[in-house]
Amino acid sequence: MSSRLKSFVIFLASVTVPAIVCGQKKAAKKTAGSVRADITYLASDELAGRRTGTEGERKAADYIEARYKKLKIAPYNGNYRYPFHFTYGREIAATTRISVNNKPLLMETDAFPLPFSATKHVTSDVLPDVTEQGNIWMMPLFTDAEQAKDPHFEAEKHMYEKAKEAKNGGASGILFYDNYGSTYEPEFSRHSEYDPLELPVAYLKNSAWKKYVQENKLKGGVPVDMDIAINKSERTGNNLAAYIDNKAPYTVIIGAHYDHLGFGEDGNSLHANAVKQHQIHHGADDNASGTAALMEVAKWVKNHKMRHYNYLFLHFSGEELGLFGSKAFIKDQKIDSSHTAYMLNMDMVGRLNDSTRALTVGGVGTSPEWGEVVNMGKEKFKIVIDSTGSGPSDHTSFYYAGIPVLFLFTGTHKDYHKPTDIAANINYPGEVDVINYTEQIIARMDKLNKKPVYTVTKQSAIGKTRFKVTLGIMPDYTYQEGGVRADGVTDGRPAAKAGIKAGDVIVQLGDYQVSSMQSYMEALGKFTPGDNTTVKIKRDGKEMSLPLEFSPAKK
């Protein structure tokens, strides 16, 4: 190379490289601005925490749908919205009536039924603290004044255990009363972990106890009438789906949930007294960050003409309640693993720590292809590998449908599931880096132009029980028809060895009936490693018993 040509090349490089770097910085700044605008709106007070089934969720859905229309990305199968219906929690029916001493009580002001109460009508004259068979029992909640002040006293658990004993003792109903004026007053728990009992159970507040009972205590029996009805809470959420149809044999699914906790009404807030204080849980990182990232990725896929796959962009609701939205979409839309290349899920990608640069990549063990993909991120991030395909986010639903998955997550933090998860706390440049890495993955896989091999992985360490034994199933938390349905079964674990398959409903373990998740966990707690028993299941409407040997729960 001549000295003149060499000088020209050096000059050209000195001009071109800074121009490229400058262009990249401008693009990153523009993306960060767009992400900031999206998260600021999605996590605003106007949307009130985007709780599934609320006006806030619907406003968020409107915003997302409008974005895809603006991007000119088509709806999936003619629709952007995919509603799903589910039952979650319990509520006091409007027909419920409780009267004491012939005085109708104000529901939740004077008294309320407990969530494990039977739906039933009972009436009798009651002698407080007297346990007469066939009558309603009126029982004190506390043994002394100190217990009434104890913040660690588990009132609902205490009343449940006492009510079970009373049922066995012949009570027709139970009315607990606050005999000391509790500092931490019980409330109706819409998401109680306790199974319904076979008798009506209610709670009388201290003020009502004094007004309607205590003044009549020495005059004989007190008429009590309890007509109680507890309903299941029926709700509707909305998934959103946009689609780029390249007429390819396989489809890539890229997803993120957009729902959050609202005011914490569903019992999933980690903020003390969240509901009482009526504080919005904004959910900026969880998961307005993933929602904004997904819309940026969708724009990038369209503009960069990724052609070798079809691309389905899914925004899920109901994730915070148990992956309801993603499960419903797979079931209702008959998502077929044989035509799906892979699923990439972004959940909480907005709080990258600039010191550690740690980015968790989950699902790495679900396909051999992911090893090379993970290595692409090592220049920008300290990659934390989670090989499992399951975990507490929507990729789990697709993994159990036989689809390779990836899950991107910048980590938990002190604001997780609290009102302080706000837009101002997002690391916007860090989120842009995650978005760019996601786009690198998509570009790399688009060149592959084939269906990645699906690999079964070990069960996720997240959310494991503390029991001595485990069956090795992924329970379907949305199932409410009696028993526990297996969404997935882990190879090599007791359930698989016994012959249990995905879709089977467990109704009995040994001598213990299984009617719900609570009774299932109670039954598991009765066994130790090496125990041999039988498991009774329902499959395609038929009941069968299978021999079962328990192995230790993995640490």
C-alpha positions in Angstrom: 0.0 0.0 0.0 1.4 3.4 -1.0 2.0 6.0 1.7 -0.6 8.2 0.0 -3.2 5.4 0.0 -2.4 4.5 3.6 -2.9 8.1 4.6 -6.3 8.2 2.9 -7.4 5.0 4.7 -6.3 6.4 8.0 -8.2 9.6 7.3 -11.3 7.7 6.2 -11.2 5.6 9.4 -10.8 8.7 11.5 -13.9 10.2 10.0 -16.1 7.0 9.6 -15.6 5.3 13.1 -16.6 8.4 15.1 -19.5 8.9 12.8 -20.7 5.3 13.4 -20.2 5.7 17.2 -22.1 9.0 17.1 -24.9 7.4 15.2 -25.2 4.6 17.7 -25.3 7.0 20.6 -28.1 9.0 18.9 -30.0 5.8 18.2 -29.6 4.6 21.8 -30.7 8.0 23.1 -33.8 7.9 20.9 -34.7 4.4 22.1 -34.2 5.4 25.7 -36.5 8.4 25.2 -39.2 6.2 23.7 -38.8 3.6 26.5 -39.0 6.3 29.1 -42.2 7.7 27.6 -43.8 4.3 27.5 -42.9 3.4 31.1 -43.8 6.8 32.4 -47.4 6.3 31.0 -47.8 2.7 31.9 -46.6 3.3 35.5 -48.6 6.5 35.9 -51.3 7.1 38.5 -53.8 7.1 35.7 -53.4 3.4 35.2 -53.7 2.6 38.9 -51.3 -0.3 38.9 -52.8 -2.2 35.8 -54.4 -4.9 37.9 -55.9 -7.6 35.7 -59.6 -7.0 35.0 -59.6 -3.3 35.9 -59.9 0.0 33.9 -56.2 0.5 34.4 -55.4 -2.7 32.6 -57.8 -1.8 29.8 -56.1 1.6 29.4 -52.8 -0.1 29.2 -54.2 -2.5 26.5 -55.5 0.5 24.5 -52.0 2.1 24.6 -50.3 -1.1 23.5 -52.8 -1.7 20.7 -52.5 1.8 19.4 -48.7 1.4 19.2 -49.0 -1.7 17.0 -51.5 0.1 14.7 -49.0 3.0 14.4 -46.2 0.5 13.6 -48.5 -1.1 11.0 -47.9 -4.5 12.5 -51.0 -6.6 11.9 -53.3 -8.2 14.6 -52.9 -11.9 15.1 -55.7 -13.8 13.3 -57.7 -10.6 12.9 -57.6 -9.5 16.5 -55.3 -7.6 18.8 -57.3 -8.4 21.9 -57.7 -11.9 23.4 -59.9 -11.8 26.5 -59.7 -14.7 29.0 -62.0 -15.5 31.9 -60.8 -16.9 35.2 -61.8 -17.4 38.9 -59.5 -15.9 41.4 -60.2 -15.4 45.1 -63.4 -15.2 47.1 -65.9 -12.5 47.9 -68.8 -12.0 50.2 -72.1 -12.4 48.3 -74.5 -9.4 48.4 -77.1 -11.7 49.9 -75.1 -12.4 53.0 -76.9 -11.3 56.2 -75.8 -11.6 59.9 -77.9 -10.4 62.8 -77.2 -10.5 66.6 -79.9 -9.9 69.2 -82.3 -9.3 66.3 -80.1 -6.4 65.1 -78.9 -6.6 61.4 -75.2 -6.0 61.3 -73.4 -3.9 58.7 -71.2 -6.1 56.6 -67.5 -5.6 57.2 -68.2 -2.7 59.5 -69.8 -4.7 62.3 -69.1 -8.3 61.2 -68.2 -10.4 58.2 -68.1 -14.1 57.3 -64.7 -15.8 57.1 -63.5 -16.9 53.7 -63.5 -20.5 54.7 -67.2 -20.3 55.8 -69.7 -22.6 54.2 -72.5 -21.1 52.1 -75.3 -21.9 54.5 -78.1 -20.4 56.7 -78.2 -21.2 60.5 -80.0 -19.6 63.4 -80.2 -20.3 67.1 -80.3 -18.7 70.6 -76.7 -18.6 71.7 -75.1 -18.5 75.2 -71.7 -16.9 74.7 -68.8 -19.2 75.5 -71.1 -22.2 75.8 -70.5 -25.1 73.4 -73.8 -26.8 72.9 -74.2 -29.4 70.2 -76.5 -28.4 67.4 -76.2 -24.7 68.2 -74.1 -21.8 66.9 -71.1 -21.4 69.1 -70.0 -17.8 70.1 -66.3 -18.0 70.9 -63.8 -15.4 72.0 -60.9 -14.8 69.5 -58.2 -13.9 72.1 -57.1 -15.6 75.4 -55.9 -12.4 76.9 -55.3 -8.7 76.2 -51.6 -9.2 75.3 -52.6 -11.6 72.5 -54.9 -8.9 71.1 -51.9 -6.6 70.8 -49.5 -9.2 69.2 -48.7 -8.3 65.6 -47.6 -11.9 65.0 -50.9 -13.5 66.1 -52.3 -15.3 63.1 -56.0 -14.7 63.6 -57.3 -16.4 60.5 -55.2 -19.5 61.1 -56.3 -19.6 64.8 -60.0 -19.2 63.8 -59.7 -21.9 61.1 -58.2 -24.4 63.5 -60.8 -23.6 66.2 -63.7 -23.8 63.7 -62.5 -27.3 62.6 -62.5 -28.4 66.2 -66.0 -26.9 66.7 -67.3 -28.7 63.7 -66.1 -32.0 65.2 -67.7 -31.0 68.5 -71.1 -30.6 67.0 -71.4 -26.9 66.4 -73.9 -25.8 63.7 -72.0 -22.5 63.1 -69.3 -20.4 64.7 -69.4 -16.7 65.5 -66.0 -15.5 66.8 -65.9 -12.2 68.6 -63.2 -9.7 69.4 -63.2 -9.7 73.2 -60.3 -7.3 73.8 -60.3 -4.8 71.0 -57.5 -6.0 68.7 -54.7 -3.7 67.7 -54.4 -5.5 64.4 -58.0 -6.2 63.4 -58.7 -9.2 61.2 -60.1 -8.5 57.7 -61.9 -10.6 55.1 -59.1 -12.4 53.2 -60.1 -12.7 49.6 -57.2 -15.0 48.9 -57.3 -17.2 51.9 -55.2 -20.3 51.8 -57.8 -22.2 53.8 -60.3 -24.6 52.3 -64.0 -24.1 52.9 -65.5 -25.8 55.9 -68.9 -27.4 56.2 -70.4 -24.9 58.6 -70.9 -21.1 58.6 -68.2 -19.1 60.3 -68.2 -15.4 60.9 -66.4 -12.7 62.9 -67.9 -10.0 65.1 -65.9 -6.9 65.7 -65.3 -5.5 69.2 -67.6 -2.5 68.9 -70.5 -4.7 67.7 -69.7 -7.3 70.5 -70.0 -4.6 73.1 -73.1 -3.0 71.6 -75.2 -6.1 70.8 -73.9 -8.9 73.1 -72.1 -7.8 76.1 -74.9 -5.7 77.5 -77.3 -8.7 77.1 -74.8 -11.4 78.4 -76.4 -11.8 81.8 -80.0 -11.9 80.4 -79.8 -15.4 78.8 -79.5 -16.5 75.2 -78.7 -14.1 72.4 -80.5 -14.7 69.1 -78.0 -15.1 66.3 -78.9 -15.5 62.6 -76.2 -16.1 59.9 -77.2 -16.4 56.3 -73.8 -16.6 54.6 -72.8 -17.0 51.0 -69.2 -16.9 49.7 -68.7 -16.6 46.0 -65.8 -17.2 43.7 -64.5 -14.0 42.2 -65.0 -14.1 38.4 -62.7 -11.8 36.4 -61.7 -11.1 32.8 -58.3 -10.1 31.5 -57.0 -9.2 28.1 -53.9 -10.5 26.2 -52.7 -8.6 23.2 -51.2 -10.1 20.0 -49.6 -8.6 17.0 -48.1 -10.6 14.1 -45.7 -10.4 11.2 -46.5 -13.1 8.8 -43.5 -14.0 6.6 -45.2 -17.2 5.3 -42.4 -19.1 7.1 -42.8 -22.7 8.5 -42.0 -21.6 12.1 -43.1 -18.7 14.3 -41.0 -17.0 17.0 -43.0 -15.7 20.0 -41.6 -12.7 21.9 -43.6 -11.8 25.0 -43.9 -9.7 28.2 -46.7 -9.3 30.7 -48.1 -5.9 31.2 -50.3 -6.4 34.3 -49.3 -5.4 37.8 -50.8 -5.4 41.3 -53.2 -2.4 41.3 -53.5 -1.4 45.0 -52.3 -4.8 46.2 -55.9 -6.1 46.5 -54.9 -9.6 45.5 -52.6 -10.1 48.4 -49.4 -10.0 46.4 -48.0 -6.7 47.7 -44.8 -6.8 49.7 -45.6 -3.4 51.2 -47.1 -3.4 54.7 -50.7 -2.2 54.9 -50.7 -1.5 51.1 -54.5 -1.9 50.7 -55.4 0.0 53.8 -53.2 2.9 52.7 -54.6 2.7 49.2 -51.3 3.1 47.5 -50.8 2.4 43.8 -48.3 -0.2 42.9 -46.9 1.4 39.7 -45.0 -1.6 38.4 -42.5 0.4 36.4 -39.9 -2.4 36.3 -42.5 -5.2 36.8 -43.3 -5.1 34.0 -43.8 -1.8 32.2 -40.1 -2.2 31.4 -40.6 -5.5 29.6 -43.7 -4.1 27.9 -41.8 -1.1 26.6 -38.9 -3.3 25.5 -41.2 -5.6 23.6 -42.7 -2.7 21.6 -39.2 -1.5 20.7 -38.2 -5.0 19.7 -41.3 -5.4 17.5 -40.4 -2.1 15.7 -36.9 -3.3 15.2 -38.0 -6.7 13.8 -40.3 -4.9 11.3 -37.7 -2.3 10.2 -34.8 -4.8 9.9 -36.9 -7.2 7.9 -36.3 -10.4 9.8 -37.7 -12.8 7.2 -36.9 -16.5 8.1 -39.5 -16.8 10.8 -43.0 -15.4 11.5 -43.0 -13.2 14.5 -45.8 -13.1 17.2 -45.6 -10.4 19.8 -47.6 -11.2 22.9 -48.5 -8.9 25.8 -49.9 -11.0 28.7 -52.2 -10.1 31.5 -52.9 -12.2 34.6 -49.2 -13.0 35.1 -49.1 -11.7 38.6 -52.0 -14.0 39.6 -50.4 -17.2 38.3 -49.6 -17.0 34.5 -53.3 -17.0 33.7 -53.0 -15.0 30.5 -50.2 -17.0 28.9 -51.8 -20.3 29.8 -55.1 -19.2 28.4 -53.5 -18.0 25.1 -51.7 -21.3 24.5 -54.9 -23.2 25.2 -57.4 -21.0 23.4 -55.2 -20.4 20.3 -54.0 -24.0 20.2 -50.3 -22.9 20.1 -48.5 -25.8 18.4 -45.0 -26.6 19.5 -44.3 -28.2 16.1 -44.7 -24.9 14.4 -43.1 -22.7 17.1 -39.4 -22.0 16.9 -38.9 -20.6 20.4 -40.3 -18.1 22.9 -38.4 -15.2 24.4 -39.8 -13.6 27.5 -38.8 -10.2 29.0 -39.8 -9.6 32.6 -38.3 -6.9 34.8 -35.5 -5.7 32.5 -35.3 -2.1 33.7 -33.1 -2.2 36.8 -29.7 -3.2 35.4 -27.0 -2.6 38.1 -24.3 -0.5 36.5 -21.7 -1.8 39.0 -22.3 -5.5 38.4 -23.9 -5.4 34.9 -25.6 -8.7 35.9 -28.3 -10.0 33.5 -30.0 -13.3 34.2 -30.7 -15.4 31.1 -33.1 -18.2 31.9 -34.1 -21.2 29.9 -30.6 -21.8 28.6 -30.9 -25.5 29.0 -34.1 -25.8 26.9 -32.1 -25.9 23.6 -28.5 -26.5 22.6 -28.7 -23.4 20.5 -28.8 -21.1 23.5 -25.1 -21.6 24.5 -23.8 -19.6 21.6 -26.6 -17.0 22.1 -25.6 -16.4 25.7 -22.0 -15.8 24.8 -23.1 -12.9 22.6 -24.0 -10.9 25.7 -20.7 -11.3 27.6 -19.2 -8.1 26.3 -22.0 -6.0 27.7 -23.1 -8.0 30.7 -22.1 -10.4 33.4 -24.4 -13.2 32.3 -26.0 -15.2 35.1 -27.2 -18.5 33.6 -30.4 -20.3 34.7 -30.7 -23.4 32.7 -34.2 -24.3 33.7 -37.2 -23.7 31.5 -39.6 -23.1 34.4 -39.9 -20.2 36.7 -42.3 -17.4 38.0 -43.0 -15.8 34.6 -44.8 -16.5 31.3 -42.0 -18.4 29.6 -42.9 -21.3 31.9 -46.3 -21.8 30.1 -44.5 -22.2 26.8 -41.8 -24.4 28.2 -44.4 -26.9 29.4 -46.0 -26.7 25.9 -42.8 -28.2 24.5 -41.2 -24.9 23.2 -37.6 -23.8 23.8 -37.6 -20.6 25.9 -35.3 -17.8 26.9 -36.0 -15.4 29.8 -34.3 -12.0 30.3 -34.3 -10.5 33.8 -32.1 -7.7 35.3 -32.8 -8.9 38.9 -35.0 -8.1 41.9 -34.6 -5.1 44.1 -36.0 -3.3 47.2 -38.9 -1.9 45.3 -40.2 -5.2 44.0 -44.0 -5.5 44.5 -44.1 -2.2 46.3 -45.5 1.3 45.5 -41.9 2.5 45.0 -41.4 0.6 41.8 -41.7 3.9 39.8 -40.5 5.2 36.4 -37.9 7.4 38.0 -36.0 4.4 39.3 -35.5 2.7 35.9 -32.0 2.5 34.4 -33.0 3.6 30.9 -29.5 3.3 29.2 -29.2 -0.2 30.8 -32.6 -1.2 29.5 -31.6 -0.1 26.0 -28.6 -2.4 26.3 -30.9 -5.3 27.1 -33.1 -4.4 24.1 -30.1 -4.4 21.9 -29.0 -7.8 23.2 -32.5 -9.1 22.6 -32.3 -7.9 19.0 -28.9 -9.6 18.6 -30.4 -12.8 19.7 -33.3 -12.5 17.3 -31.0 -11.6 14.4 -28.7 -14.6 15.2 -31.6 -17.0 15.4 -33.2 -15.6 12.2 -30.1 -16.6 10.3 -30.3 -20.1 11.7 -33.6 -20.5 9.8 -34.6 -23.8 11.5 -36.5 -25.0 14.5 -34.2 -25.2 17.6 -34.2 -28.6 19.4 -36.3 -28.6 22.5 -34.6 -30.0 25.7 -36.3 -30.9 29.0 -34.5 -29.3 31.9 -34.5 -29.8 35.7 -37.2 -28.0 37.7 -36.6 -24.4 38.6 -35.1 -23.6 41.9 -37.4 -20.7 42.2 -40.4 -21.3 44.4 -39.5 -24.8 45.6 -41.3 -26.1 48.7 -39.6 -26.8 52.0 -41.1 -30.3 52.2 -39.0 -33.3 52.8 -40.4 -34.9 49.7 -41.6 -33.7 46.3 -43.7 -35.2 43.4 -42.0 -33.3 40.7 -45.0 -31.7 39.0 -45.7 -28.2 37.9 -49.2 -27.5 39.4 -51.9 -25.7 37.4 -52.7 -22.9 39.8 -55.7 -21.9 37.7 -57.5 -25.3 38.1 -60.4 -25.1 40.5 -62.5 -28.2 39.7 -61.3 -30.3 42.7 -57.8 -31.8 43.1 -54.5 -30.5 41.7 -53.9 -30.7 37.9 -50.4 -31.3 36.7 -49.4 -28.8 34.0 -46.0 -30.5 33.6 -44.2 -33.5 35.0 -40.4 -33.6 35.6 -38.6 -36.6 34.2 -37.0 -38.8 36.8 -39.0 -37.6 39.7 -41.7 -39.6 41.7 -44.7 -38.4 39.6 -43.1 -39.4 36.3 -41.9 -42.7 37.7 -45.4 -43.4 38.9 -46.8 -42.8 35.4 -48.5 -39.4 36.1 -48.8 -37.3 32.9 -49.4 -33.6 32.2 -53.2 -33.0 32.4 -53.8 -35.7 35.1 -55.6 -34.5 38.2 -54.3 -35.7 41.6 -57.2 -36.3 44.0 -55.6 -38.4 46.7 -52.1 -39.1 48.1 -52.2 -42.2 50.3 -55.0 -41.7 52.8 -55.2 -38.0 52.3 -57.8 -36.4 50.0 -56.5 -33.7 47.7 -59.2 -31.1 46.9 -57.0 -28.0 46.4 -53.4 -26.7 46.5 -53.7 -26.3 50.3 -54.8 -29.9 50.9 -52.1 -31.1 48.4 -49.4 -29.4 50.4 -50.8 -30.6 53.6 -50.7 -34.2 52.2 -47.1 -33.8 51.0 -46.1 -32.8 54.5 -47.2 -36.2 55.8 -44.6 -38.1 53.9 -40.8 -38.7 54.3 -38.2 -39.9 51.7 -38.5 -43.6 50.9 -42.3 -43.8 51.8 -44.3 -46.0 49.5 -48.0 -45.2 48.9 -50.5 -44.8 46.2 -51.6 -41.7 44.3 -55.2 -41.5 43.0 -55.6 -39.5 39.8 -58.3 -38.6 37.2 -57.4 -39.0 33.6 -59.9 -38.3 30.8 -62.7 -38.6 33.4 -61.6 -41.9 34.7 -60.1 -42.5 38.1 -57.1 -44.7 38.6 -54.5 -45.5 41.4 -50.8 -45.6 40.8 -48.0 -46.9 43.1 -45.8 -44.1 44.2 -42.4 -43.9 46.0 -41.3 -40.6 47.4 -37.8 -39.3 47.0 -36.2 -36.3 48.8 -37.2 -32.8 47.8 -34.2 -31.3 45.9 -32.5 -28.5 47.6 
